[in-house]
Amino acid sequence: MVASYKLQATGSKKRREEKAVEFFRGVNVNWLGWKWYFLAFSMIFSVAGIAKMSWNWSHIGTPVPLSVDFRGGTEVQVQFANRPDINAIRQAMEAAGIKDARIQNFDVPSLNEVVISLPRQNDETTLDTGRQQIVDALHSHYNNSFNDGGIKVDSVGATVGHQLEAQATRAVLWSMLGMLVYLWFRFQLIYGVAAVVACFHDTLITVGAFALMNKEISLTVIAAILTLVGYSMNDTIVVFDRIRENLRISRKEPLPDLVNRSINQTLSRTVLTSGLTFLTVLSLFIFGGEVLNGFSFALVVGILIGTYSSIAVAAPMLVAWQESRTGKGKGASLPAARRAK
């Protein structure tokens, strides 16, 4: 009885402290009532991303366009004195015997920069040859339009590209596994499974967005995805922690009602933190230029989907798991997890 009173007092104290920054008061949204709409939304974007990645795999050999970091090859960034003509540059490359070069504008138009990319090469000697061919062709046709200080060359061998690709994949998978183990230890296994499924859902939709928009995956994008895995997990843990607290106080309350109440109680915190973070990365996406475009795009998509999945994917999984075990309409018999120290 004393322990129960202490839990209630602690919960009341936490809520009094949160009222100072509470954005929504008296919210009573039936989030689980929208679960089928949430499922449809997730399925549409997941299937669309998977379909586009499958199409990419059959046409370009990879699910998502890869930067030179992963695919290997040579990439030359050139700044011209005047606005460059992409068609003229392509003709100059072909005249110099350079085939299959990809030429595109880079960063803001006022900088007059282009990037010239050659496909993956088999050895470092071939890389050096391709790099020199590009530089010689540019000097031959545009000798007065730029100087050597306006040329930046980036070369990655095929072996290194494969290694970076494998390491990036392992980094994402190991991060999810580590979080599963942590939540299994800190909460219960079902909490960990729900959180990792939500993170996988976020990663799949974010990578699918890159495939749909034909944006390249680079090392900085992988860093953004790893950041989003942690961000999404943090949002999910906040909701789970409130569910755990309410489970200890209201054991007889139907679980769907308890989960809805827990989400509503953390809604202010979610909107404030995710909203401000989203505004920051949106500004980075709009004003950051081409160099940060992939990184900021991953953050914009990931923060939206990560916040959504904490409410629409992870929490409903707990209820679905419990209902599959005990049937609908039962009390909140989901494990309350280990007591916080």
N, C-alpha and C positions, 0 to 999 in steps of 0.2 A: 504493500500500500504506500509506504514511504517512497519506494523507488518510482512507482507510478506517478506520485505527486511531483517528484523531482523532474521527471521527464516532461510533464505538462508545464511545469514552471519554466523549465529551460526552453521549451518550444514557444511559450508565450513571450519570454524575454527576447528571443530571436526575432519574433514577429514585430515586437515594439520597436526594436532597433531598425528593422527594415522599412518601417512606415515613413521614416525620414526621407528615404529616396524612392518611395513607392510611386510608380508611374500610373499604374492601373489599380483602382480600388474596387472591391466588391465584384470582381470578374467571375462569371459563372458560365464559361463556355464549355459545351459538351464536345471536347476534342475527339473522344473516341467514337462519337456519333458520326464523325466525318471520315472514319478510317477507310471506308471503301473508296471515297473520293481521293484520299491520300494515296491509296494503293494504285489507283488508276493513273494518277499523276506520275508516280514513281515508275510505273511500268512503261508509260508512254516514252518518257525521256531515256530510260534505261534501254528499252528495245531499239529506239531510234539511234542511240549511240552505238550499240552493239552492231546494228545493221550497217551503219556507216563504217565502223571499224572492219567489219567483214569485207565490205566493198573495197576499202583501202588495201586490205591484205591481199586480195586477188589482183589488184591493179598496180600497186606500188611496192608490195612486198612487206609492208609493216602496217599495223592497225591504225597508227597515228603518224602523221608526218614528223620525222625526226630531224633535229638540228645536226650540224656538223659534229657536235659533241658525241653523238651516238652513231650516226650513219658513217662517219669517217669521210675523208675527202678534203678538198681545199676550198676555203671561203675567203674572198678578197673584198674588203670594204674600201670604197674609193670615194673621195670628196672632190667634186668638180668646182671650177670657178663659176660656171653658169649652170643653168638647169640642164641635166643630162637627157639625152635622147636614147631611150631604151632600145629602140629598133636599130639605131646607128651603132650602139655598143654591141648588139648581137651580131650585126654584120661584120664588125671588126673582129670579133671572136672567131666567126666562121672563116673569115679571110686568113686568119692566122692558124687555121687547122684545128681549132678547139671545138669539139662537138659536145652536144648535150649539156652545155652550160646553162645554168638557171640565173637569170638576171632580174632583179627587182629593186624598186625604190626602198630606201632605208630611212627610218626616222621621219622628221618633219620635212616637207618639200623645200622649205627655205634653206636647208643645209646642203641641198644638192648632192646627196649621197646615194650610192647604189651598192648593192652586194652582188657579187658574181660568185656562183658556187659551181664546183665541179663534183661529179659523183665520186663515190668511194673508190679509192685506189688500193692496189694490192701491197705496195711497199713504199718505203720512205723515199726512194730514188724517184719513183713515179710522182709522188707528191711534190717533190722539189721541182721536177720538170714542168708539171702542170702549173704550179705557182709562178714559175719564171715565164711560161708562155703567156699567162694572163698579163703580167706586168709588162712584158715586151710589146704585146699587142696594144695595150693602153698607151705606152710611150710612142709607139709608131703612129697611131691614129689621133691621139689627143695630147701631143707633147706640150702644147701651150695652154692646156685647160686645167692642169693640176701639177703638183710637184710631188716628189717622193714622200714628203711629210704627210701628204693626204692619202696615203695608201696604208691599209692595215691588213695583214695576212694572218689567217688562222688555219692551220693544217692539223688533221687528226687521222692517224692510220686506222686501217680496218680493224686490226686486233685491239687497239686501244678503245675504239668505238664500241666493239662488242663487249669488252670488259666493263666499260662505263654503263652500258645498257643493263647488263646483268647485275651490277652492283646497285644501280638505282632501283631495280625491281626488288632485290633482296632487302634493301633499306625500308621500302614501304611495307613489305610483308612482315619483316621482323618487328617493325614498330607496332603493327596490329597485334601480332602474337604477344609481344611484351605487355601491351595494354590489356589483352584478354587475361593473362596470368595475374596481373595486378588486380583487376576487378574481381577475379575469382577469389583471390586471397582477401581483398578488402570488403567485398560484398558477398555474392554467391555466384555460382557458375552461370545461372540463367541471366544475371545482370551483365556479366562479361560477354556472353554470346550475343545478347541484344545490342550492346554497345559496339561490338566489332562488326556485326551485320550492318548497323547504321553507318559505321565508318567506311566499310566496303561499298555500301550504297552511294555514299558521298564521293568516294574516289572514282567509282565507275561513271557516275553522271558527269563529274568534272572532266575526266579524260574523254568521255563521249562528246562533251561540248567542244573540246579541241578538235576531235575528228570531224564533227559537223561543221565547224568554222574553218577547217583546213589550216589550223594553226600548228606550228611546230612545237614539239616537246623538247626542251633543253634542260641543262643541269639546273638552271635557276627555277624552272617550272617544277622539277622534282623537289627542290627545296620548298617551294610553295605548297606542294601537295603534302609533304611531310608536316609542314606547319598546320595545314588544315586538318590532318588526322588528329593532331593534338588539340586543336581548337574545338573540333566537333566532339571529341571525347570529353573535354572539359565541360561543354554545355550539357552533354548527356549525364555526366556525373552529378551536376547540380540538381537536375530533375530527379535522378535516382536517390540522391541523398535526402531530398524532401519526401519522396515516397517512403523511404526507410523510416524516417522520423514519424510520419503519419501512421505507418503500420504498427509501430509500437504503442501508439496512443489509441487508435481506433481499429482494433482487431475484428470487430463485428461488422464494420462498414463494408458494403459490396466493393470489390476491388475496382471495377470501372469508375465508380463514384470517387473513390479515394485517389486514383491516378489522375482523374480530371481535376480534382481539387488541388493536388500537388503541382500539376502543370500551371494552373491558374495562379497559385501562390508564388511561383518563380517567374511568371510572365514579365513582370516589371524589370527584374534583373536581366532577363534574356533580351528584351527590347532595348534597354539602355546600353548594355555592353555590345551586343551584336550590331545594333543600329549605329553607334558611334564608330565601331571598327569598320563597318561597311562603308560609311561616308568617307573614311580615310583612304581605304583601298580604291574606292570609286574615283576619288580625286587623283590618285596615283595612276589609275587606268586612263583617265581622260587627259591628264597633263604630263604624264611621265614619259611620253615619247615611245618610239619603237623599241628602244633597248629594253625597257621594263614592261612592254606590252604583254608578253606571255606570262610573266610573273604576276602582274597585277590582274590579268584576266582570270588566272587560276584562283586568286584570292577572292575576286568578286563573286565568281560562280560558287566557289567552295563555301564561303561564309553564308551565303543565302541557303544553299542546300544543307550545310551542316546544322544551321539553326533549325531549319525545317525538320530534319531527320530526328533531332532530339525529341521533338513533340510528336511527329507523325510516323516514325518508324520504330525507334527504340522503346518508347513507353507502351505502344500497343502490343509489341511483342511479348512484354511481361504479362499482359492481360490474356493474350491468346494462349500462352504457355499454361497459365493457371487454369483457364477454362477448359483446355484440353485434358487436364488432370482431374478436375473436380466437377466440371459442368457449370453452366451459366447460373447466375443468381446466387452463388455462394458468397460467403464472407471473404474478407481480405486475408486469405491464408498463404499468400506469397511469402517466402522467407524474408524476414526483416533484416537479414544480414548481420554481420558482426557489429558489436557495439563500438562506436567511435571512441577513441582514447583521448 
